Amino acid sequence: MSLVDVIIVGIGGMGSAAAWQLARRGQKVLGLEQFDIPHAYGSSHGISRIIRLPYYEDPAYVPLLHRAFELWREAQAASGRELLVTTGSIDAGPEDDDLIQGALASARLHHLAHEVLTGAEVNARFPGYRLPASHRAILQPQGGLIASERAIVAHVQMAQALGAEIHARERVLHWAADASGEGVTVVTDKARYRAGRLILTAGAWMGELTANLAPLAVPERQVLAWLQPLRPEWFTPERFPVFNLQVEEGRYYGFPVYEVPGFKFGRYHHRNESGTPAALLREPDAADESLLREFSQRYFPAGSGATMALRSCIFTNTPDEHFILDHHPDHPQVVLASPCSGHGYKFCSVIGEILAELATGDGSTRFDIDFLRLGRPGLVKVS
Ligand SMILES: Cc1cc2nc3c(=O)[nH]c(=O)nc-3n(C[C@H](O)[C@H](O)[C@H](O)COP(=O)(O)OP(=O)(O)OC[C@H]3O[C@@H](n4cnc5c(N)ncnc54)[C@H](O)[C@@H]3O)c2cc1C
């Protein structure tokens, strides 16, 4: 039976970043992934994810975001791969919407560079957009996208170069924590392992690996679309900021053309479908496509040419849509990470660092994550 310092279950966005951060600290790491590295059956595929600073969800995320940006740049330099592409970010919607008020509150509290524009001004400056003229928009210059699948590969390779052992196609069946609080046993479909500490970064499968998280980390189906722009020159990273947009049809997000030859976008809580990960990853159908196309034809008509790609993907939602980052309530040697609710990827770099801190030494972290811990009022108590 192998003995390592830390076992990480799930080498997706979060697990791969944690592997690198732990390996950098000289920890002996074993990472276990049920599928390939990377793969298209979880939450991190689809080429890119938005990173944005004026965080409308809660200003408490902004200090984490500053560190996330630093670490993305560090990983980019260390790996020699393009991981962060700066496009600027736009948060837009009716002036009194939470999206606008929250983004403004974060920008002002944390003194973030930003401009407040009308929809008409956005449309004039970025002609791919056709927002309602009276909308408000917050344009922030540091926003952009992270090359999410490439970042998983980069994190894994950097971790391996420092001695981490990573196994793909090895599924964890169950784990048990020693009553002493000191060690864990992990059983897979191939072997049995021992470690001092365990990190669970299992994405949509968190509830299957820790029953008490099942009601708090609920998988939901999403669909991404890439449509061929009719005016490609308006949809380049230089001329098309990533966006979060609140309109009467719902809340949507989108990207310039990057890698896949299409303008990429999606709708939060697409068709409000929850279930098991396997069931949620069914192929996109005509109803998915027409729901998304109606949106782009109205607000991004020059981006609404032929379909280039459609992909299903999974959100894992908590009741208050904030992440879960904490030690297991009964086992201090086990760290739980469910950082999704549709907005977690941008934080992978800093969450990797936080997880490394929680899983080493006395388990404390220098980051303020109280608002993400299990005991917060927004979550029902886990016993
Ligand atoms: C369509 C879509 C759009 C999004 N857009 C954005 C965005 O623009 N910006 C942003 O910041 N965030 C965004 N998010 C959220 C973000 O992608 C997630 O927060 C992030 O991918 C979560 O990473 P993870 O490591 O928790 O999950 P994953 O990357 O899915 O990793 C979990 C891993 O655990 C593995 N695993 C599970 N169970 C086992 C087991 N028993 N044994 C071994 N391995 C196991 C899985 O196979 C998987 O690889 C989006 C999500 C989706 C779905």
The ligand as an ORCA input file, in Angstrom:
! r2SCAN-3c Opt
* xyz 0 1
  C     -20.885     25.763    -18.688
  C     -20.064     26.305    -17.539
  C     -19.583     27.600    -17.608
  C     -18.841     28.132    -16.564
  N     -18.323     29.384    -16.684
  C     -17.482     29.863    -15.740
  C     -16.791     31.079    -15.963
  O     -16.922     31.704    -17.016
  N     -15.951     31.506    -14.995
  C     -15.756     30.814    -13.838
  O     -14.990     31.268    -12.997
  N     -16.389     29.630    -13.620
  C     -17.226     29.150    -14.539
  N     -17.851     27.941    -14.376
  C     -17.636     27.193    -13.126
  C     -16.321     26.454    -13.153
  O     -16.094     25.878    -14.400
  C     -16.285     25.429    -12.020
  O     -16.369     26.165    -10.802
  C     -15.015     24.605    -12.023
  O     -14.826     23.987    -13.265
  C     -15.085     23.554    -10.920
  O     -13.866     22.823    -10.923
  P     -13.772     21.458    -10.119
  O     -12.335     21.125    -10.056
  O     -14.546     21.578     -8.847
  O     -14.577     20.417    -11.019
  P     -14.027     19.503    -12.216
  O     -13.067     20.270    -13.062
  O     -15.203     18.882    -12.871
  O     -13.165     18.430    -11.463
  C     -13.718     17.439    -10.635
  C     -13.010     16.153    -10.986
  O     -13.249     15.148    -10.037
  C     -13.253     13.913    -10.721
  N     -13.877     12.903     -9.882
  C     -15.135     12.942     -9.373
  N     -15.382     11.837     -8.638
  C     -14.264     11.066     -8.703
  C     -13.912      9.796     -8.159
  N     -14.781      9.082     -7.421
  N     -12.674      9.314     -8.414
  C     -11.782     10.011     -9.171
  N     -12.084     11.220     -9.712
  C     -13.298     11.751     -9.483
  C     -14.041     14.251    -11.970
  O     -13.905     13.309    -12.988
  C     -13.484     15.609    -12.336
  O     -12.389     15.532    -13.215
  C     -18.600     27.363    -15.402
  C     -19.080     26.057    -15.330
  C     -19.785     25.522    -16.403
  C     -20.270     24.111    -16.311
*
